Every structure is written in C-alpha cells, then in structure tokens.
C-alpha cells in the first residue's frame, strides 16, 4: 500500500506522487555507451533533485551523505581527436564539460544549472610563454564548452583546476571510473597527438 514511499510512510513523504522508486540516482545510472558518459532518461526530472528535496532530506541515509558531497565535472569525451590538417600544423578541438555532485557512495546528481569555472596554469618549463589559456579563470553557466588550440610548431602544458558553483571540484575520469583533482593538458603541434588531457591528484608544477 505504501510502496511509493518504500513502505515507510512515517519518515518518507511523496506529496507529488512522482517518487515511485527514488528521488536520486546511483552513479551506476550513468552509462558508458561506447566509452561515453550519458545520463539515463529522466522524464520526471528527478535527477535535478531541487524540486524533490523533501524526499531526499527525509531519508536519514541521504541526509548523512549530504555532508560528504564533492563537486565534480565530467565530459562525454575528454580526449576527442584534435583537428590537425597537416603534421606540425595548428590543431584544435572542443570539449564539453558539465557539473554535478557526487556523494561518498558514488551517487551523482547532474546539476543543469551549475556554474563551472576553469582556471589554467602554464607549466613554467613550456616553450610557449604566452598561450591563450584560462588565466584569469573563465566561468560558464550550465555547460562549459572548452575550445582548445595549439599554433603550428608550438608546444606547452597547462594544469587545469575546476570549480562548480564556487566550490573546488574533482574531475570524473571515465577510463578509470575515479575522480581526480586536476587535469593536465599537453599541447604539442609536432606530437602524434597534438592535444592530450590526463588526470592526476598531484599538481606536477
């Protein structure tokens, strides 16, 4: 009779009648389709849980997890093949990032209204001393479309540090299914892969 509140009508409520299963999704709800991250269909709008916060807060387990949240950013494909018509020539690509929150059990909530901020720091040992990077930091609303470019015969490396809604954010890496503190992107027009991003928990410079 009370299945819609998981047979616990004294501590859980469902005034809208839309919470038949759960008002938050496990991280397993994000699938790696062909190596990409895609959010499963959400016809009731339950992923963006602000509208259903009364359901999540009422659950003591979720209430405890609220204290362990970490902001995250992720991309469907953080390493798309750069466009480089000729070897050694200029190369570019565009990477789309989104933001959200992950709790200690791996549950994630995609925040479609998040503010994403990217700060890039140039490796002092880079040959190129004045590349176009996110310094000062750049901020975008909802999604961050990151245009990456390296001029012909140039090379440099940058440390990438993210924030979501002003909070330091980790990067979710689909290859390892783990979160990392930083991205490091290498730009080298003369390399086999002209633009490549890696993840790390320790700032290399």
TADA-V539077 format. One record per residue. N is the residue number from 0. RES is the residue in three letters. OMEGA is omega in radians with two decimals (NA if undefined). Layout:
BEGIN
N/RES/OMEGA ; N/RES/OMEGA
END
This chain:
BEGIN
0/UNK/-3.13 ; 1/UNK/-3.11 ; 2/UNK/-3.08 ; 3/UNK/3.00 ; 4/UNK/3.07 ; 5/UNK/3.07 ; 6/UNK/-3.12 ; 7/UNK/-3.04 ; 8/UNK/-3.08 ; 9/UNK/-3.10 ; 10/UNK/-3.14 ; 11/UNK/3.11 ; 12/UNK/3.14 ; 13/UNK/-3.06 ; 14/UNK/-3.11 ; 15/UNK/-3.13 ; 16/UNK/-3.08 ; 17/UNK/-2.99 ; 18/UNK/-3.02 ; 19/UNK/-3.08 ; 20/UNK/-3.12 ; 21/UNK/-3.13 ; 22/UNK/2.94 ; 23/UNK/-3.07 ; 24/UNK/3.04 ; 25/UNK/3.13 ; 26/UNK/3.07 ; 27/UNK/3.09 ; 28/UNK/3.04 ; 29/UNK/-3.03 ; 30/UNK/3.06 ; 31/UNK/-3.12 ; 32/UNK/-3.11 ; 33/UNK/3.13 ; 34/UNK/-3.13 ; 35/UNK/3.05 ; 36/UNK/3.08 ; 37/UNK/-3.11 ; 38/UNK/-3.12 ; 39/UNK/-3.13 ; 40/UNK/-3.07 ; 41/UNK/-3.02 ; 42/UNK/-3.10 ; 43/UNK/-3.14 ; 44/UNK/-3.05 ; 45/UNK/-3.13 ; 46/UNK/3.09 ; 47/UNK/-2.78 ; 48/UNK/3.12 ; 49/UNK/-3.09 ; 50/UNK/-3.07 ; 51/UNK/-3.03 ; 52/UNK/-3.14 ; 53/UNK/3.13 ; 54/UNK/-3.09 ; 55/UNK/-3.09 ; 56/UNK/-3.11 ; 57/UNK/-3.13 ; 58/UNK/-3.09 ; 59/UNK/3.11 ; 60/UNK/3.13 ; 61/UNK/3.12 ; 62/UNK/3.11 ; 63/UNK/-3.13 ; 64/UNK/3.12 ; 65/UNK/-3.07 ; 66/UNK/-3.06 ; 67/UNK/-3.08 ; 68/UNK/2.97 ; 69/UNK/3.09 ; 70/UNK/3.13 ; 71/UNK/2.95 ; 72/UNK/3.13 ; 73/UNK/-3.14 ; 74/UNK/3.05 ; 75/UNK/3.13 ; 76/UNK/-3.08 ; 77/UNK/-3.12 ; 78/UNK/3.04 ; 79/UNK/3.12 ; 80/UNK/3.14 ; 81/UNK/3.08 ; 82/UNK/-3.12 ; 83/UNK/-3.06 ; 84/UNK/-3.11 ; 85/UNK/3.10 ; 86/UNK/-3.12 ; 87/UNK/-3.13 ; 88/UNK/3.12 ; 89/UNK/-3.13 ; 90/UNK/3.09 ; 91/UNK/3.06 ; 92/UNK/3.09 ; 93/UNK/3.14 ; 94/UNK/-3.12 ; 95/UNK/3.13 ; 96/UNK/3.03 ; 97/UNK/-3.10 ; 98/UNK/3.11 ; 99/UNK/3.12 ; 100/UNK/3.09 ; 101/UNK/3.10 ; 102/UNK/-3.02 ; 103/UNK/3.12 ; 104/UNK/3.11 ; 105/UNK/3.05 ; 106/UNK/-3.10 ; 107/UNK/3.05 ; 108/UNK/3.09 ; 109/UNK/-3.13 ; 110/UNK/-3.08 ; 111/UNK/3.12 ; 112/UNK/-3.08 ; 113/UNK/3.00 ; 114/UNK/-3.11 ; 115/UNK/3.13 ; 116/UNK/3.12 ; 117/UNK/3.05 ; 118/UNK/3.14 ; 119/UNK/3.12 ; 120/UNK/-3.10 ; 121/UNK/3.02 ; 122/UNK/-3.11 ; 123/UNK/-3.12 ; 124/UNK/-3.12 ; 125/UNK/3.10 ; 126/UNK/3.11 ; 127/UNK/-3.04 ; 128/UNK/-3.11 ; 129/UNK/3.11 ; 130/UNK/3.09 ; 131/UNK/-3.13 ; 132/UNK/-3.13 ; 133/UNK/3.09 ; 134/UNK/0.19 ; 135/UNK/-3.11 ; 136/UNK/3.10 ; 137/UNK/-3.09 ; 138/UNK/3.10 ; 139/UNK/3.12 ; 140/UNK/3.04 ; 141/UNK/3.11 ; 142/UNK/3.11 ; 143/UNK/3.10 ; 144/UNK/-3.01 ; 145/UNK/3.10 ; 146/UNK/-3.10 ; 147/UNK/-3.01 ; 148/UNK/3.01 ; 149/UNK/3.12 ; 150/UNK/3.12 ; 151/UNK/3.06 ; 152/UNK/3.11 ; 153/UNK/3.07 ; 154/UNK/3.06 ; 155/UNK/-3.11 ; 156/UNK/-3.13 ; 157/UNK/3.02 ; 158/UNK/-3.06 ; 159/UNK/-3.06 ; 160/UNK/-3.04 ; 161/UNK/2.94 ; 162/UNK/3.04 ; 163/UNK/-3.09 ; 164/UNK/3.10 ; 165/UNK/-3.11 ; 166/UNK/3.09 ; 167/UNK/-3.02 ; 168/UNK/3.02 ; 169/UNK/3.12 ; 170/UNK/3.06 ; 171/UNK/-3.13 ; 172/UNK/-3.06 ; 173/UNK/-3.11 ; 174/UNK/-3.11 ; 175/UNK/-3.09 ; 176/UNK/3.13 ; 177/UNK/3.04 ; 178/UNK/-3.12 ; 179/UNK/-3.05 ; 180/UNK/-3.03 ; 181/UNK/2.87 ; 182/UNK/3.02 ; 183/UNK/-3.11 ; 184/UNK/3.12 ; 185/UNK/3.09 ; 186/UNK/-3.14 ; 187/UNK/-3.07 ; 188/UNK/-3.11 ; 189/UNK/3.11 ; 190/UNK/3.10 ; 191/UNK/3.03 ; 192/UNK/-2.97 ; 193/UNK/3.13 ; 194/UNK/-3.09 ; 195/UNK/3.13 ; 196/UNK/3.07 ; 197/UNK/-3.12 ; 198/UNK/-3.11 ; 199/UNK/3.04 ; 200/UNK/3.13 ; 201/UNK/3.11 ; 202/UNK/-3.07 ; 203/UNK/3.11 ; 204/UNK/NA
END
